[in-house]
Every structure is written in C-alpha cells, then in structure tokens.
Amino acid sequence: MNFFKSKPKTPYELARNLKESIQKLDGPDRKKATEDISKILVAIKTMLYGDSENDPVPETVAQLAQEVYTNNLLQLLVDNIGRFEFEAKKDVAQIFNNLLRRHIGSRSPTVEYLCTRDQILFTLIQGYENQEIALNCGMILRECLRHEVLTKIVFNSNQVYKFFDYVEMNTFDIASDAFATFKEILSRHKALVAEFLERNYDVFFDKYNQLLQSTNYVTKRQSLKLLGEILLDRTNFTIMTRYIANADNLKLMMNLLKDRSRNIQFEAFHVFKVFVANPNKNKPVLDILAKNQDKLISFLSTFHNDRNEDEQFNDEKAFLLKQIQDL
C-alpha cells in the first residue's frame, strides 16, 4: 500500500488551478502551464466519468459543475483550446459534453448556463477556422445543438451562414465535420428550422443553391441529399411549396440530372420529382416542362435503368414519365 499517495484535489482546487494555469499560458513558463493544464483536465475528466476503480460521486460532480460555472471555465477552455496539448484538446470535448448531458430533474444546468453565455457557442463555431481545433469544436457543437434553446441562439444570431463557407473548406475532414454540424442544425428541431427557413427564405436558398453548384463533389452531393430531406419533411411544407414554384430551381435540378456523377444525378432525381409531382404547378414551371417534354421523356426512359431491383425508384420514375406525357 502506498501511504504517500497524494490526496485527490477538491473540485474547488481543480477549478482554481485550471484557471490559474490557463492564465499562465501568456507567462514565461508556458510549457509548464500547458503540462499542468493536461494533468488537471485528466483529473477533472476522472471526477466526471470515474475510473476503473471508482464510479463518479454525484455530490462531487455537482460541486465541480458549479465551480466550472463560477470560474467561467467553459469560456476559458474554448478560448484557449488551440494552445493545449493534443490529448488535452480531446479531454476538453469530453468534459464539456459530460457537463452538457448532466440533468437535475428536468433541468439541464449547463444548457441554462450557455443560454446566458452565447459567446461560447459563437467561439465554438469559429473553431472551424482553425484546423488544429476544428474537429474538437465540432464535437462539442453537435452536443450543444441537441438542445433546442441553444440551436435557437445560433439561428437568431445568423451564425448559421458561416457554415456555407466551412463546408467548402479545402481540408476534407474539416469540411465533412462542418457539414455534419450543418445538417444537425437543419434537421433536429423541425419546427424551429421551418420557422427560420420561412423567415430567411431568400437569403438562405440563394446561398444554398450555390452549394448545389460547388466544384467540391462531396459538398455538392451532401447538399443535394440534404435539400431533398428538407423539402420532403412535412414540417417544411410551406418552404417546399415555395422552392418548387421557382422556375430557376427547376432548371438547376434539370442540369444536375445530367451531372457527370451518377450519385449526383440520383440525388437530383429525388428533388426533381417534387417539381413534377406537384399538382399545382405555376405557369413558368409548366412552360419549362412542356418545352422540354420530348427531351425529358427520352432522358427519363433510359435514366438509371440498371437499378432494376429498386422498386420505389422505378415506380417513381414511371409516375414522372406519365405526368410529363400528360402535360
């Protein structure tokens, strides 16, 4: 037995030591401060998650959470995460997400805290601009966005528009992670999303249609697939009706049907079918379909004919052909 094993630090001591060490990052011994931060974060993570010998103690976790709020540690952590060691960056995400999931009855104390500190959310979003921390920030952000009140802050601030740049980034991992977060924003809280899209329809879809013409194959395909999901969601009926009433949107989908990539053609088909199946087509949309009637019939007759076993696709294609023939 080790009689000289040091006594574990209290939540108060861990929080105070972490704050002091972060403040020392601008001092003469930055290396020691960085090492100390890593050790303290491991101790905090162990207090929250437990270890092989001990489960977390609810009272201690509650004290630690309170110290984190009191010392403004969440803001300090996201402001300085780029200066931490590699493993410490991952520990920040695990600590943050553990606190986000913590409940007291029906309350989520960390979520309530973040509602009064929206700058933390904005700092996390901006993390996509630094490839050293982008994936860590993305992991925390998606956990935040599980909560409607936090997603509402993002929508109300218009920070969501930054994602149109982030999903086009040259680094594949970062662009993919940003798209996963973008999809989370636009999919999870359906009534909130519908309200945002109705309020900001023109600005949002002007930008979104540019993604559909991206030179980045992955961005283009993912954006097209997500558009289909948005339009076919019942909550977004008003948005869908408006989108398919626009003749320029129809032209865009017809061009994407002829894309070099078969996958993009297939995703475009699922949006194009909404235009054709609409029983209340306006004159500009009808005129385009009628003008291209023969070409469309010829094109669709041989479109992805190798998908013999995809019964739904073949039924939909047959339905569209009949609609176009009956124009």
N, C-alpha and C positions, 0 to 999 in steps of 0.2 A: 504494500500500500504506500502511495506517495503522500507523506504528511506535509509536504511543502507545496502541494498543488495550490495555485493561486485561487483566491475566492472569486467566483464569477462577478462581473460588473453588474450593477443595477441598471434598469432602463434609464434612469436619470443620468448616470455616469456615461453610459454608452452614447446617449444623445448629445450630452455636453462635449464629450471627447471627439465625436464625429464633427460637430460644428466647429470646434477649435482647430481640428486637423485640416478641414476644408479651408478655413481662413488662413492657414499657414502655407497653402499652395502658392501664395504670392510672396512668401518669405524666402530667406536664404537657403533653407534646407527643404527644398521641395521634394526631393527623393524620399526623405524620411516621412514627410507628411503623406505622400502617396502610399507608402508601405503601411503606415498606420491606418489610413482610410480602408485599405483592403482588409486588414485584420479586424477592424471594428465592424465592417459590413458583414464579414463571416459570422461574427458573434451575434449581430442583430438577426441575421438570417436563421441562425440556430435557435434563437429565442422565439422566433415566429413559427418555424417549422418543426422544431425538435430535432433530435439526432437518433443514432442507433440505440442509445440507452434511455433517453427521456422524451416523453411527449411534451409539446408546448403547454405552459401553465396559463390558463385563461386570464387570471388576475395580472400576471406579469406582462402578457401581451397587451392587455388594456392599458397598463401603465406606460408601456413602450409607445403605443399608438399616440397617447396623449402627449408624451414628450416630443414625438415627431412633429405633431401639430404645433405645440408651444414654441419649438425652436425653428419653425419654418423649414424643416429639413427636406421636405419634398421639393420645394423650390430650389434649395441649395444643391440638392442632388442632381436635378435635371439641368441646372445652370452649369454644373461643373463635371458632368459625367464624361465629357470628352477628355478630361485631364486624368481620369482614373486608369488603373491597370486593366488589362483585357478581362480577366475573371471578375474584377470588381464591377465592371460595366454590367455583366450578366447578373451579378448579385443585386445591383440596384433595381433591375427589372423584376426580379423575383420578390424582393422586399416590397416594392411599390404595388405589385399585383396581389400579393398576400393581403396587404392593408386594404386594397380596393374591395376584396371579396369579404372582408370582415363585416359581420352584422351584429347589431344589438337589437334583438326582436325584429321589427320590420325596418329598422333604421340602418343606413349604411354610413357610418361616421366619416369615412374618408371621402365618400362621394359628396356628402354635405360640405365638408371642408373645401373640396375642389371647386364647388359652386361659388365660393366666396374668393377663390384664388384662380380666376380663369387664365391668368398669365402662365400658369404651369402647363395648361393644355396647349397654349399657343407656342410655348417653348418646345414642347414635345413635337408638335407639327413641324416646327422649323428644324428639328433634328434631322429631317430628311436631307437637309442641305449640307450635312457633314457625314461623309461616308464612314467615318470611324464610329459613329453612334447611331446611324440611321436605323439599323435593324433592332437595336435595343429600344429606341424610342418608339418604333412601330409596334413592338410587342406590348409596351405599356399603353400606348394609344388605343389599340384594339380592345384592351381590357376596359379602359375608360369608356369606350363607345358602346359597351354593353348596357350602359346606363343612359336612359333617355334624356335625363336632365343635362348630362354632360354633352351629349350629341346636339342638344338644342343650343348650347353655348357656341358650339362650332358653327352651326348653321347661322345663328344670329350675328356672328362676327364676320361672316363671309370668308373665313379661313379655308373653307372647303375649296375655294377656287385655286388655292395653291397646288392642289393635287393634280390639276391639269398639266402643270409643269413637272411635278415629281414623277408621274407615271411615264414621262417621256425621257427620263434621265438615261445617260449612256451606260451606267452600271446596271447590269441585268438584275442582280439580286435586290438592289435598292428600288428599281422601277417596279419589280414584281411585288415587293413588300408594300410599296406605296399603293399599288393597285388593290392589294388585299384590304388595306385600310379604307381606301376609297369605296370599295364595294361594301364594306361593313357599314360605312356612313349612309350609303344609299339603299341599303336593304333591310336593316334590322328593325328600325322603328317606323313602320309603314305609314302611319297617319302623319307623323312628323315630316317624313320625306315628301309625302304628297303635298303637304302644306307648303314646304319650302319650294318644291318644283313649280307649283302653281303661282307662287309669289314672284319667282325669279325665272320664269319660263324662258324668256327671250335670251337673257344673258347666259343662262346655263346651257341651253341647247345650241347656241352659237358656238360655244367653246366645245361642247360635246361632239358636235358634228365634225369639228377639226380633228378630234381623236380618231374618228372613223376614217380619216384620210391620212393617218400617220404613216410615215415611212418605216416605222418600227412594227414589224409583223405581230409581235406578241401583244403590244398595246392595242393595235387595230383589232385583232381577233377578240381579245378580252373585252374591249369596249363595246364591240358589236353584240357579243353574247349578253353582256350586262344590259344593254339597251333593250334587247328582246325580253329579258326578265322584267325590267321596269315597266315596259309597255303592256305586258300581258298580266301584270298584277292588278287584281280588281280594284285595289285601293287607288290606283293611278288612272282610273277610267277617264277622268277629265283631261289629264295630260296626254294619254294615248289618243283621245279624240282630236286634240289639237295638233299633235305631231303628224297624224296620218291625213290631216286636212291640208297639209303643206306640200305643194307640188314639187318644190326643190328637194324635200326629204325623200319623196318617191324617186326622183331622178338619181339621187345619191345611192339608194338601195339597188336600183336597176344597174348602176355602174358596178356596185360591189358584187352583184350576182355574176359578173363577168371577170372578177378578180383572178389573178394567176393562181392564187391559193384555193384549193378545193374546200379547205376548212372555213375560209372566209366566205366563200360562195354559200356554203351550207348555213352559216350563221345569218347571212344576209337574207336568205330564203325565209327564215323564221320572222324577220321583220317585214319583208315584202308581202308576205301572206296576209298581214294585218290590213295593209292598204287595200288589197284586192277583195278580202272577205267583208270589208266594211259595207253594210247595206245602204249607208247614207253618204256615198261619195259625192264630193262637190264637183263643180264643172271643170276646174283646172286639172284635178286628178283624173277624172273621167276622160278628158281630152287626151291626156298623155297615154293612158292605157289604150284608148281607141286608136290613136295614131300609130301605136306600136303593136296593135293586136296580132297581126300575122307573124311578126318577128318573135313576139313573146310566146305564141303557140308553138312555133317551130323550136324555139330555145328550150322551153319547159318540157317538150315532148322527149327530149334526149338528156334532160338535166339529171345528172347523178343516177342514171339508170342501173348502175351496179349495186345500188342499195336495195336489192330485191327483198331482203329479209326485214327491212324497216317498214313495218306495216303502216304505222302512223304517218311517216313521211310520204309514202306512196298514196295514201288516202288523201292527204292534204294537197299533194301535187295534182291529183285527179280533180279535186274540188276546184282548185285555182284555174286549171285549164278550162273547166266547164264555165266558170264565172267569166273568164276572158272571152271565150267563144260566144257567150250570150250577151256581150256588150252591145 
